[in-house]
Amino acid sequence: MTRRIESCEIAGPAGKLEALLEEPEEGEPRFAALVCHPHPQHGGTMHNKVVYRIARGLRKTGGVVLRFNYRGVNLSEGTYAEGVGELEDARVCLSFLRERYPELPFVVAGFSFGSRIALQLAGQVPEMARAIAVGFPTKYPDQGYLEPCSVPRTFIHSTIDVHGPKVDLEALVATLSGAPTLEFVASRDHFFVDALDGFEAAVERAGRQIA
């Protein structure tokens, strides 16, 4: 059976949002996942290599995945809104996904700036099955949104990341409630250069934990 791929236009707070919905590699979906891309002012889009690998890794473990572009990116309308508007964009896209697959557990994943968006949503939507934060940038001082949070959280990170040094992330995760999972992938930078296959395998391991 051919895997379903659908281009979507979602009505967002600042205009239409461009999105791509993809069903699992094989079989029926067992969970629904929203994937958030990196910073829109630094070239981030839903077609970023790391974002693509997150989506594919989750599809391999039975996820139906929705990727989207924040306001002002490619065909999405509006302009950058300092992370506040982008969080609202993600919230609207999550609602769209849940309406399409109301019977499925749902998760949110994100890379870099997108990991901040994903974890903010996790703190606000306690019925979420899991949040997956990839390349979480520890350098941002505003981390109050990380607690309280009852959603299981998985952090996947490069061993060398200038935006989130290994020692800083280890220290941060150790303070969080709920015993979050932390997995490092041996790589040379924030974007998992020369390690994308290993990174995708880590995403698959996270996907298999989603119940």
N, CA and C atoms as a LAMMPS dump frame, in Angstrom:
ITEM: TIMESTEP
0
ITEM: NUMBER OF ATOMS
633
ITEM: BOX BOUNDS ff ff ff
-5.0000000000000000e+02 5.0000000000000000e+02
-5.0000000000000000e+02 5.0000000000000000e+02
-5.0000000000000000e+02 5.0000000000000000e+02
ITEM: ATOMS id mol type element x y z
1 1 1 N 0.851 -1.195 0
2 1 2 C 0 0 0
3 1 3 C 0.886 1.245 0
4 2 1 N 0.575 2.221 -0.842
5 2 2 C 1.383 3.425 -0.957
6 2 3 C 1.232 4.289 0.283
7 3 1 N 2.365 4.78 0.795
8 3 2 C 2.345 5.654 1.964
9 3 3 C 1.702 6.977 1.592
10 4 1 N 0.828 7.453 2.462
11 4 2 C 0.107 8.69 2.209
12 4 3 C 0.982 9.899 2.523
13 5 1 N 1.091 10.823 1.575
14 5 2 C 1.78 12.092 1.758
15 5 3 C 0.829 13.19 1.3
16 6 1 N 0.586 14.168 2.151
17 6 2 C -0.399 15.196 1.835
18 6 3 C 0.144 16.581 2.171
19 7 1 N 0.129 17.479 1.194
20 7 2 C 0.447 18.881 1.46
21 7 3 C -0.795 19.557 2.03
22 8 1 N -0.607 20.343 3.083
23 8 2 C -1.741 20.944 3.778
24 8 3 C -1.563 22.448 3.905
25 9 1 N -2.673 23.154 3.944
26 9 2 C -2.712 24.56 4.327
27 9 3 C -3.54 24.649 5.602
28 10 1 N -2.924 25.089 6.675
29 10 2 C -3.59 25.155 7.971
30 10 3 C -3.838 26.618 8.309
31 11 1 N -5.04 26.927 8.757
32 11 2 C -5.382 28.298 9.12
33 11 3 C -4.691 28.652 10.436
34 12 1 N -3.68 29.505 10.359
35 12 2 C -2.933 29.893 11.539
36 12 3 C -3.336 31.258 12.057
37 13 1 N -2.788 31.665 13.195
38 13 2 C -3.149 32.957 13.789
39 13 3 C -2.757 34.156 12.926
40 14 1 N -1.737 33.988 12.068
41 14 2 C -1.279 35.107 11.227
42 14 3 C -1.481 34.824 9.742
43 15 1 N -2.315 33.85 9.422
44 15 2 C -2.539 33.468 8.034
45 15 3 C -2.275 31.992 7.833
46 16 1 N -2.335 31.552 6.591
47 16 2 C -2.185 30.13 6.326
48 16 3 C -0.764 29.659 6.629
49 17 1 N -0.682 28.411 7.096
50 17 2 C 0.595 27.774 7.389
51 17 3 C 0.789 26.605 6.449
52 18 1 N 1.954 26.526 5.858
53 18 2 C 2.315 25.44 4.954
54 18 3 C 2.726 24.222 5.787
55 19 1 N 2.205 23.053 5.446
56 19 2 C 2.5 21.852 6.22
57 19 3 C 2.528 20.623 5.322
58 20 1 N 3.134 19.564 5.847
59 20 2 C 3.253 18.296 5.123
60 20 3 C 2.915 17.174 6.084
61 21 1 N 1.913 16.381 5.737
62 21 2 C 1.462 15.258 6.551
63 21 3 C 1.904 13.957 5.892
64 22 1 N 2.57 13.099 6.655
65 22 2 C 3.081 11.84 6.118
66 22 3 C 2.736 10.691 7.058
67 23 1 N 2.169 9.651 6.509
68 23 2 C 1.822 8.476 7.296
69 23 3 C 3.031 7.547 7.427
70 24 1 N 2.935 6.52 8.279
71 24 2 C 4.097 5.658 8.549
72 24 3 C 4.639 4.96 7.31
73 25 1 N 5.875 4.482 7.455
74 25 2 C 6.511 3.745 6.357
75 25 3 C 5.691 2.528 5.972
76 26 1 N 5.094 1.87 6.964
77 26 2 C 4.24 0.709 6.684
78 26 3 C 3.274 0.522 7.843
79 27 1 N 2.131 -0.092 7.571
80 27 2 C 1.136 -0.353 8.6
81 27 3 C 0.325 0.867 8.978
82 28 1 N -0.584 0.658 9.911
83 28 2 C -1.44 1.734 10.395
84 28 3 C -0.698 2.571 11.426
85 29 1 N -0.98 3.88 11.482
86 29 2 C -0.315 4.709 12.48
87 29 3 C -0.701 4.304 13.895
88 30 1 N 0.279 4.361 14.797
89 30 2 C -0.01 4.067 16.205
90 30 3 C 0.135 5.295 17.086
91 31 1 N 0.693 6.393 16.548
92 31 2 C 0.712 7.672 17.247
93 31 3 C 0.82 8.779 16.204
94 32 1 N 0.532 10.002 16.636
95 32 2 C 0.626 11.174 15.764
96 32 3 C 1.682 12.116 16.326
97 33 1 N 2.521 12.666 15.447
98 33 2 C 3.636 13.498 15.898
99 33 3 C 3.688 14.807 15.126
100 34 1 N 3.855 15.891 15.852
101 34 2 C 4.124 17.199 15.27
102 34 3 C 5.615 17.463 15.4
103 35 1 N 6.253 17.914 14.321
104 35 2 C 7.691 18.191 14.345
105 35 3 C 7.926 19.67 14.037
106 36 1 N 8.672 20.331 14.92
107 36 2 C 8.915 21.774 14.826
108 36 3 C 10.344 22.053 14.348
109 37 1 N 10.498 22.967 13.419
110 37 2 C 11.802 23.199 12.798
111 37 3 C 12.618 24.27 13.523
112 38 1 N 13.905 24.432 13.143
113 38 2 C 14.78 25.406 13.8
114 38 3 C 14.382 26.856 13.54
115 39 1 N 15.203 27.745 14.056
116 39 2 C 14.894 29.166 14.063
117 39 3 C 14.632 29.705 12.651
118 40 1 N 13.475 30.332 12.446
119 40 2 C 13.122 30.815 11.1
120 40 3 C 14.017 31.946 10.6
121 41 1 N 14.681 32.648 11.5
122 41 2 C 15.554 33.741 11.07
123 41 3 C 16.983 33.28 10.796
124 42 1 N 17.218 31.994 10.949
125 42 2 C 18.543 31.444 10.664
126 42 3 C 18.449 30.295 9.657
127 43 1 N 17.483 30.388 8.76
128 43 2 C 17.357 29.419 7.686
129 43 3 C 16.556 28.182 8.023
130 44 1 N 15.935 28.141 9.176
131 44 2 C 15.159 26.958 9.556
132 44 3 C 13.892 26.803 8.75
133 45 1 N 13.652 25.589 8.271
134 45 2 C 12.4 25.241 7.586
135 45 3 C 12.053 23.802 7.918
136 46 1 N 10.87 23.381 7.502
137 46 2 C 10.46 21.995 7.764
138 46 3 C 11.246 21.002 6.92
139 47 1 N 12.04 21.5 5.962
140 47 2 C 12.849 20.618 5.123
141 47 3 C 14.298 20.53 5.596
142 48 1 N 14.612 21.112 6.736
143 48 2 C 15.922 20.965 7.352
144 48 3 C 16.273 19.48 7.475
145 49 1 N 17.552 19.135 7.268
146 49 2 C 17.966 17.723 7.27
147 49 3 C 17.652 17.013 8.584
148 50 1 N 17.9 17.699 9.687
149 50 2 C 17.639 17.075 10.986
150 50 3 C 16.139 16.886 11.195
151 51 1 N 15.354 17.878 10.827
152 51 2 C 13.898 17.771 10.937
153 51 3 C 13.382 16.619 10.078
154 52 1 N 13.903 16.507 8.857
155 52 2 C 13.509 15.403 7.979
156 52 3 C 13.817 14.059 8.631
157 53 1 N 14.987 13.948 9.249
158 53 2 C 15.367 12.682 9.89
159 53 3 C 14.511 12.4 11.12
160 54 1 N 14.138 13.431 11.865
161 54 2 C 13.209 13.218 12.977
162 54 3 C 11.91 12.626 12.457
163 55 1 N 11.371 13.251 11.406
164 55 2 C 10.102 12.794 10.84
165 55 3 C 10.21 11.366 10.336
166 56 1 N 11.28 11.048 9.633
167 56 2 C 11.417 9.703 9.087
168 56 3 C 11.604 8.669 10.194
169 57 1 N 12.407 9.006 11.205
170 57 2 C 12.592 8.084 12.319
171 57 3 C 11.287 7.781 13.036
172 58 1 N 10.453 8.796 13.217
173 58 2 C 9.161 8.576 13.87
174 58 3 C 8.208 7.793 12.974
175 59 1 N 8.246 8.046 11.67
176 59 2 C 7.398 7.262 10.762
177 59 3 C 7.786 5.786 10.785
178 60 1 N 9.079 5.52 10.9
179 60 2 C 9.536 4.133 10.92
180 60 3 C 9.007 3.367 12.128
181 61 1 N 8.663 4.087 13.184
182 61 2 C 8.158 3.424 14.388
183 61 3 C 6.647 3.557 14.521
184 62 1 N 5.994 3.928 13.43
185 62 2 C 4.528 3.924 13.41
186 62 3 C 3.868 5.274 13.562
187 63 1 N 4.628 6.35 13.439
188 63 2 C 4.036 7.668 13.593
189 63 3 C 3.504 8.24 12.297
190 64 1 N 2.372 8.928 12.39
191 64 2 C 1.939 9.799 11.308
192 64 3 C 2.456 11.175 11.694
193 65 1 N 3.184 11.825 10.803
194 65 2 C 3.967 13.009 11.173
195 65 3 C 3.506 14.239 10.396
196 66 1 N 3.332 15.323 11.127
197 66 2 C 3.023 16.607 10.517
198 66 3 C 4.203 17.551 10.736
199 67 1 N 4.83 17.975 9.634
200 67 2 C 5.824 19.036 9.663
201 67 3 C 5.162 20.313 9.141
202 68 1 N 5.634 21.454 9.589
203 68 2 C 5.033 22.711 9.128
204 68 3 C 6.084 23.806 9.138
205 69 1 N 5.814 24.866 8.411
206 69 2 C 6.653 26.062 8.423
207 69 3 C 5.991 27.141 9.274
208 70 1 N 6.767 27.714 10.189
209 70 2 C 6.253 28.835 10.974
210 70 3 C 5.86 29.998 10.059
211 71 1 N 5.124 30.903 10.618
212 71 2 C 4.721 32.12 9.901
213 71 3 C 5.932 32.794 9.251
214 72 1 N 5.734 33.207 8.002
215 72 2 C 6.782 33.918 7.281
216 72 3 C 7.84 33.05 6.635
217 73 1 N 7.731 31.735 6.777
218 73 2 C 8.717 30.821 6.191
219 73 3 C 8.121 30.178 4.943
220 74 1 N 8.827 30.301 3.82
221 74 2 C 8.357 29.749 2.535
222 74 3 C 6.921 30.201 2.253
223 75 1 N 5.981 29.277 2.157
224 75 2 C 4.615 29.65 1.784
225 75 3 C 3.73 30.017 2.967
226 76 1 N 4.256 29.936 4.182
227 76 2 C 3.456 30.316 5.353
228 76 3 C 3.37 31.835 5.452
229 77 1 N 2.184 32.334 5.721
230 77 2 C 1.947 33.773 5.782
231 77 3 C 2.325 34.344 7.145
232 78 1 N 2.531 35.658 7.171
233 78 2 C 2.859 36.337 8.413
234 78 3 C 4.336 36.663 8.503
235 79 1 N 4.754 37.149 9.657
236 79 2 C 6.149 37.513 9.898
237 79 3 C 6.59 36.97 11.252
238 80 1 N 7.897 36.854 11.404
239 80 2 C 8.479 36.325 12.635
240 80 3 C 7.951 37.078 13.856
241 81 1 N 7.64 36.342 14.928
242 81 2 C 6.993 36.936 16.1
243 81 3 C 7.689 36.556 17.399
244 82 1 N 9.028 36.568 17.386
245 82 2 C 9.83 36.46 18.601
246 82 3 C 9.588 35.178 19.406
247 83 1 N 9.166 34.109 18.736
248 83 2 C 8.932 32.845 19.422
249 83 3 C 7.534 32.715 19.996
250 84 1 N 6.898 33.838 20.309
251 84 2 C 5.545 33.804 20.865
252 84 3 C 4.548 33.38 19.788
253 85 1 N 4.629 34.025 18.638
254 85 2 C 3.742 33.654 17.54
255 85 3 C 4.034 32.269 17.006
256 86 1 N 5.307 31.886 17.002
257 86 2 C 5.677 30.556 16.505
258 86 3 C 5.121 29.456 17.408
259 87 1 N 5.078 29.72 18.713
260 87 2 C 4.446 28.768 19.629
261 87 3 C 2.963 28.628 19.312
262 88 1 N 2.315 29.728 19.003
263 88 2 C 0.894 29.669 18.64
264 88 3 C 0.704 28.928 17.316
265 89 1 N 1.623 29.133 16.372
266 89 2 C 1.56 28.363 15.12
267 89 3 C 1.607 26.868 15.411
268 90 1 N 2.537 26.472 16.274
269 90 2 C 2.675 25.05 16.612
270 90 3 C 1.422 24.531 17.298
271 91 1 N 0.844 25.34 18.158
272 91 2 C -0.363 24.912 18.87
273 91 3 C -1.518 24.654 17.892
274 92 1 N -1.651 25.551 16.914
275 92 2 C -2.703 25.38 15.906
276 92 3 C -2.456 24.121 15.08
277 93 1 N -1.211 23.887 14.707
278 93 2 C -0.888 22.688 13.921
279 93 3 C -1.108 21.416 14.733
280 94 1 N -0.81 21.473 16.022
281 94 2 C -1.078 20.318 16.876
282 94 3 C -2.576 20.036 16.951
283 95 1 N -3.381 21.084 17.055
284 95 2 C -4.837 20.9 17.071
285 95 3 C -5.329 20.284 15.767
286 96 1 N -4.781 20.747 14.644
287 96 2 C -5.12 20.166 13.343
288 96 3 C -4.804 18.678 13.321
289 97 1 N -3.623 18.311 13.791
290 97 2 C -3.209 16.91 13.789
291 97 3 C -4.102 16.064 14.684
292 98 1 N -4.428 16.584 15.854
293 98 2 C -5.278 15.831 16.779
294 98 3 C -6.685 15.66 16.238
295 99 1 N -7.172 16.653 15.517
296 99 2 C -8.503 16.536 14.91
297 99 3 C -8.516 15.486 13.808
298 100 1 N -7.415 15.37 13.077
299 100 2 C -7.318 14.376 12.008
300 100 3 C -7.182 12.961 12.553
301 101 1 N -6.516 12.818 13.705
302 101 2 C -6.266 11.491 14.282
303 101 3 C -6.643 11.503 15.758
304 102 1 N -7.923 11.693 16.061
305 102 2 C -8.339 11.876 17.458
306 102 3 C -8.146 10.649 18.334
307 103 1 N -8.06 9.485 17.716
308 103 2 C -7.941 8.251 18.495
309 103 3 C -6.506 7.912 18.87
310 104 1 N -5.538 8.628 18.323
311 104 2 C -4.137 8.276 18.529
312 104 3 C -3.495 9.094 19.646
313 105 1 N -2.569 8.484 20.411
314 105 2 C -1.738 9.293 21.303
315 105 3 C -0.898 10.235 20.457
316 106 1 N -0.498 11.35 21.035
317 106 2 C 0.231 12.332 20.227
318 106 3 C 1.487 12.8 20.953
319 107 1 N 2.46 13.181 20.144
320 107 2 C 3.737 13.662 20.661
321 107 3 C 4.134 14.913 19.887
322 108 1 N 5.062 15.664 20.467
323 108 2 C 5.65 16.816 19.778
324 108 3 C 7.157 16.681 19.844
325 109 1 N 7.812 16.915 18.72
326 109 2 C 9.268 16.879 18.651
327 109 3 C 9.742 18.169 18.003
328 110 1 N 10.99 18.529 18.26
329 110 2 C 11.523 19.73 17.635
330 110 3 C 13.032 19.764 17.709
331 111 1 N 13.619 20.495 16.783
332 111 2 C 15.069 20.637 16.699
333 111 3 C 15.478 22.074 16.982
334 112 1 N 16.438 22.253 17.896
335 112 2 C 17.013 23.551 18.216
336 112 3 C 15.911 24.505 18.702
337 113 1 N 15.701 25.63 18.056
338 113 2 C 14.579 26.513 18.395
339 113 3 C 13.285 25.705 18.48
340 114 1 N 13.113 24.761 17.573
341 114 2 C 11.919 23.921 17.585
342 114 3 C 11.798 23.058 18.833
343 115 1 N 12.935 22.702 19.458
344 115 2 C 12.868 21.928 20.699
345 115 3 C 12.32 22.787 21.833
346 116 1 N 12.637 24.077 21.81
347 116 2 C 12.069 24.991 22.797
348 116 3 C 10.55 25.086 22.635
349 117 1 N 10.106 25.177 21.396
350 117 2 C 8.666 25.216 21.13
351 117 3 C 8.004 23.923 21.613
352 118 1 N 8.615 22.781 21.293
353 118 2 C 8.049 21.488 21.68
354 118 3 C 7.937 21.361 23.198
355 119 1 N 8.967 21.78 23.918
356 119 2 C 8.939 21.649 25.369
357 119 3 C 7.978 22.645 26.016
358 120 1 N 7.806 23.806 25.406
359 120 2 C 6.787 24.729 25.915
360 120 3 C 5.397 24.118 25.769
361 121 1 N 5.125 23.506 24.634
362 121 2 C 3.834 22.845 24.438
363 121 3 C 3.639 21.712 25.434
364 122 1 N 4.705 20.962 25.694
365 122 2 C 4.601 19.843 26.641
366 122 3 C 4.203 20.33 28.025
367 123 1 N 4.696 21.505 28.41
368 123 2 C 4.333 22.049 29.706
369 123 3 C 2.9 22.53 29.785
370 124 1 N 2.294 22.742 28.631
371 124 2 C 0.934 23.282 28.584
372 124 3 C -0.125 22.255 28.212
373 125 1 N 0.306 21.104 27.698
374 125 2 C -0.629 20.069 27.232
375 125 3 C -0.277 18.754 27.934
376 126 1 N -0.746 18.558 29.163
377 126 2 C -0.304 17.413 29.954
378 126 3 C -0.722 16.047 29.415
379 127 1 N -1.711 16.011 28.535
380 127 2 C -2.139 14.725 27.984
381 127 3 C -1.241 14.233 26.86
382 128 1 N -0.217 14.986 26.514
383 128 2 C 0.742 14.578 25.494
384 128 3 C 1.457 13.299 25.929
385 129 1 N 1.698 12.384 24.988
386 129 2 C 2.341 11.114 25.311
387 129 3 C 3.842 11.258 25.523
388 130 1 N 4.485 12.163 24.79
389 130 2 C 5.934 12.366 24.942
390 130 3 C 6.336 13.633 24.187
391 131 1 N 7.405 14.264 24.662
392 131 2 C 8.036 15.374 23.95
393 131 3 C 9.479 14.985 23.669
394 132 1 N 9.93 15.233 22.451
395 132 2 C 11.286 14.885 22.041
396 132 3 C 12.014 16.168 21.664
397 133 1 N 13.065 16.482 22.419
398 133 2 C 13.832 17.71 22.211
399 133 3 C 15.185 17.364 21.622
400 134 1 N 15.429 17.808 20.413
401 134 2 C 16.689 17.537 19.712
402 134 3 C 17.515 18.808 19.651
403 135 1 N 18.788 18.718 20.066
404 135 2 C 19.657 19.88 20
405 135 3 C 19.144 21.05 20.824
406 136 1 N 18.689 20.762 22.054
407 136 2 C 18.118 21.82 22.89
408 136 3 C 19.185 22.876 23.2
409 137 1 N 18.911 24.15 22.879
410 137 2 C 19.913 25.21 23.079
411 137 3 C 19.92 25.712 24.522
412 138 1 N 20.846 25.226 25.314
413 138 2 C 20.913 25.593 26.73
414 138 3 C 21.345 27.037 26.947
415 139 1 N 21.866 27.682 25.91
416 139 2 C 22.385 29.033 26.054
417 139 3 C 21.309 30.074 26.338
418 140 1 N 20.043 29.75 26.019
419 140 2 C 18.973 30.693 26.312
420 140 3 C 18.714 30.69 27.818
421 141 1 N 18.681 31.847 28.471
422 141 2 C 18.497 31.871 29.923
423 141 3 C 17.064 31.598 30.381
424 142 1 N 16.085 31.842 29.532
425 142 2 C 14.687 31.683 29.94
426 142 3 C 14.27 30.216 29.827
427 143 1 N 14.353 29.494 30.929
428 143 2 C 14.038 28.07 30.944
429 143 3 C 12.924 27.734 31.936
430 144 1 N 12.215 28.756 32.399
431 144 2 C 11.167 28.537 33.382
432 144 3 C 10.034 27.655 32.882
433 145 1 N 9.852 27.603 31.565
434 145 2 C 8.763 26.804 30.999
435 145 3 C 9.016 25.293 31.116
436 146 1 N 10.231 24.894 31.494
437 146 2 C 10.543 23.466 31.571
438 146 3 C 9.861 22.774 32.748
439 147 1 N 9.504 23.529 33.749
440 147 2 C 8.82 22.978 34.923
441 147 3 C 7.677 23.907 35.325
442 148 1 N 6.602 23.333 35.871
443 148 2 C 6.341 21.901 36.02
444 148 3 C 5.945 21.272 34.684
445 149 1 N 6.206 19.987 34.555
446 149 2 C 5.84 19.254 33.338
447 149 3 C 5.663 17.784 33.69
448 150 1 N 4.502 17.245 33.384
449 150 2 C 4.216 15.84 33.672
450 150 3 C 4.401 14.94 32.456
451 151 1 N 4.727 15.533 31.306
452 151 2 C 4.882 14.767 30.064
453 151 3 C 6.264 14.101 30.041
454 152 1 N 6.363 12.823 29.69
455 152 2 C 7.685 12.205 29.526
456 152 3 C 8.484 12.936 28.462
457 153 1 N 9.76 13.185 28.75
458 153 2 C 10.595 13.959 27.833
459 153 3 C 11.85 13.187 27.456
460 154 1 N 12.195 13.273 26.18
461 154 2 C 13.415 12.669 25.661
462 154 3 C 14.274 13.766 25.04
463 155 1 N 15.543 13.806 25.434
464 155 2 C 16.508 14.732 24.845
465 155 3 C 17.504 13.939 24.006
466 156 1 N 17.684 14.356 22.753
467 156 2 C 18.684 13.746 21.866
468 156 3 C 19.619 14.864 21.441
469 157 1 N 20.934 14.622 21.572
470 157 2 C 21.877 15.729 21.466
471 157 3 C 23.195 15.271 20.876
472 158 1 N 23.839 16.145 20.151
473 158 2 C 25.19 15.874 19.659
474 158 3 C 26.187 15.995 20.809
475 159 1 N 27.238 15.189 20.748
476 159 2 C 28.274 15.273 21.776
477 159 3 C 29.045 16.584 21.703
478 160 1 N 29.025 17.243 20.546
479 160 2 C 29.66 18.553 20.389
480 160 3 C 28.615 19.512 19.829
481 161 1 N 28.214 20.466 20.66
482 161 2 C 27.147 21.388 20.267
483 161 3 C 27.407 22.739 20.922
484 162 1 N 27.76 23.725 20.126
485 162 2 C 28.084 25.038 20.689
486 162 3 C 26.863 25.724 21.288
487 163 1 N 25.676 25.329 20.859
488 163 2 C 24.456 25.944 21.386
489 163 3 C 23.969 25.263 22.664
490 164 1 N 24.486 24.076 22.924
491 164 2 C 24.115 23.352 24.134
492 164 3 C 25.234 22.397 24.501
493 165 1 N 26.294 22.895 25.126
494 165 2 C 27.41 22.025 25.496
495 165 3 C 26.953 20.831 26.331
496 166 1 N 27.598 19.706 26.107
497 166 2 C 27.214 18.443 26.748
498 166 3 C 27.089 18.585 28.267
499 167 1 N 28.073 19.202 28.9
500 167 2 C 28.043 19.32 30.357
501 167 3 C 26.871 20.175 30.828
502 168 1 N 26.532 21.203 30.058
503 168 2 C 25.412 22.065 30.435
504 168 3 C 24.088 21.331 30.33
505 169 1 N 23.924 20.556 29.252
506 169 2 C 22.666 19.83 29.086
507 169 3 C 22.532 18.744 30.146
508 170 1 N 23.607 18.04 30.436
509 170 2 C 23.547 17.019 31.487
510 170 3 C 23.121 17.625 32.818
511 171 1 N 23.675 18.783 33.148
512 171 2 C 23.327 19.441 34.4
513 171 3 C 21.863 19.878 34.411
514 172 1 N 21.384 20.389 33.277
515 172 2 C 19.995 20.831 33.194
516 172 3 C 19.036 19.655 33.333
517 173 1 N 19.265 18.61 32.57
518 173 2 C 18.359 17.458 32.589
519 173 3 C 18.311 16.827 33.985
520 174 1 N 19.418 16.855 34.699
521 174 2 C 19.463 16.281 36.047
522 174 3 C 18.536 17.005 37.015
523 175 1 N 18.173 18.252 36.702
524 175 2 C 17.296 19.017 37.593
525 175 3 C 15.817 18.838 37.266
526 176 1 N 15.509 18.212 36.141
527 176 2 C 14.123 18.135 35.68
528 176 3 C 13.371 16.974 36.322
529 177 1 N 12.098 17.172 36.54
530 177 2 C 11.247 16.12 37.099
531 177 3 C 10.933 15.065 36.053
532 178 1 N 10.492 13.92 36.515
533 178 2 C 10.027 12.874 35.618
534 178 3 C 11.103 12.03 34.988
535 179 1 N 12.352 12.16 35.439
536 179 2 C 13.463 11.351 34.921
537 179 3 C 13.512 11.329 33.397
538 180 1 N 13.739 12.484 32.773
539 180 2 C 13.808 12.52 31.303
540 180 3 C 14.92 11.607 30.771
541 181 1 N 14.709 11.11 29.567
542 181 2 C 15.722 10.32 28.872
543 181 3 C 16.677 11.27 28.157
544 182 1 N 17.966 10.972 28.24
545 182 2 C 18.983 11.784 27.571
546 182 3 C 19.91 10.863 26.789
547 183 1 N 20.006 11.085 25.488
548 183 2 C 20.893 10.285 24.649
549 183 3 C 21.777 11.195 23.814
550 184 1 N 23.078 10.936 23.867
551 184 2 C 24.033 11.677 23.059
552 184 3 C 24.424 10.865 21.831
553 185 1 N 24.554 11.559 20.713
554 185 2 C 24.996 10.96 19.46
555 185 3 C 26.355 11.559 19.122
556 186 1 N 27.362 10.706 18.928
557 186 2 C 28.705 11.197 18.622
558 186 3 C 28.696 11.915 17.28
559 187 1 N 28.963 13.221 17.319
560 187 2 C 28.942 14.026 16.105
561 187 3 C 29.837 15.239 16.317
562 188 1 N 30.053 15.98 15.233
563 188 2 C 30.985 17.101 15.292
564 188 3 C 30.313 18.45 15.499
565 189 1 N 28.963 18.491 15.397
566 189 2 C 28.33 19.791 15.589
567 189 3 C 26.849 19.654 15.884
568 190 1 N 26.214 20.789 16.024
569 190 2 C 24.8 20.923 16.361
570 190 3 C 23.893 20.188 15.375
571 191 1 N 24.342 20.079 14.112
572 191 2 C 23.509 19.518 13.049
573 191 3 C 23.795 18.04 12.791
574 192 1 N 24.503 17.387 13.688
575 192 2 C 24.798 15.958 13.577
576 192 3 C 25.518 15.621 12.272
577 193 1 N 26.446 16.481 11.896
578 193 2 C 27.186 16.246 10.672
579 193 3 C 27.92 14.911 10.757
580 194 1 N 27.874 14.135 9.674
581 194 2 C 28.49 12.807 9.574
582 194 3 C 27.885 11.8 10.545
583 195 1 N 26.761 12.119 11.157
584 195 2 C 26.166 11.203 12.132
585 195 3 C 24.644 11.14 12.002
586 196 1 N 24.116 11.532 10.849
587 196 2 C 22.662 11.576 10.702
588 196 3 C 22.013 10.196 10.788
589 197 1 N 22.71 9.162 10.334
590 197 2 C 22.142 7.818 10.442
591 197 3 C 22.042 7.399 11.904
592 198 1 N 23.097 7.657 12.668
593 198 2 C 23.063 7.347 14.087
594 198 3 C 22.027 8.169 14.823
595 199 1 N 21.888 9.414 14.411
596 199 2 C 20.868 10.271 15
597 199 3 C 19.472 9.718 14.723
598 200 1 N 19.221 9.337 13.479
599 200 2 C 17.898 8.809 13.138
600 200 3 C 17.594 7.539 13.927
601 201 1 N 18.611 6.715 14.159
602 201 2 C 18.425 5.511 14.972
603 201 3 C 18.016 5.879 16.401
604 202 1 N 18.579 6.971 16.928
605 202 2 C 18.197 7.436 18.263
606 202 3 C 16.742 7.895 18.277
607 203 1 N 16.31 8.556 17.209
608 203 2 C 14.908 8.968 17.104
609 203 3 C 14.003 7.736 17.075
610 204 1 N 14.412 6.716 16.352
611 204 2 C 13.622 5.483 16.315
612 204 3 C 13.499 4.875 17.709
613 205 1 N 14.579 4.885 18.476
614 205 2 C 14.51 4.355 19.842
615 205 3 C 13.513 5.152 20.671
616 206 1 N 13.501 6.463 20.496
617 206 2 C 12.54 7.293 21.195
618 206 3 C 11.11 6.985 20.733
619 207 1 N 10.96 6.776 19.435
620 207 2 C 9.629 6.458 18.891
621 207 3 C 9.067 5.167 19.44
622 208 1 N 9.932 4.2 19.674
623 208 2 C 9.47 2.911 20.205
624 208 3 C 9.021 3.021 21.668
625 209 1 N 9.395 4.113 22.338
626 209 2 C 8.967 4.305 23.722
627 209 3 C 7.578 4.916 23.817
628 210 1 N 7.039 5.366 22.697
629 210 2 C 5.724 6.03 22.716
630 210 3 C 4.639 4.981 22.801
631 211 1 N 3.825 5.087 23.845
632 211 2 C 2.751 4.115 24.052
633 211 3 C 1.403 4.735 23.72
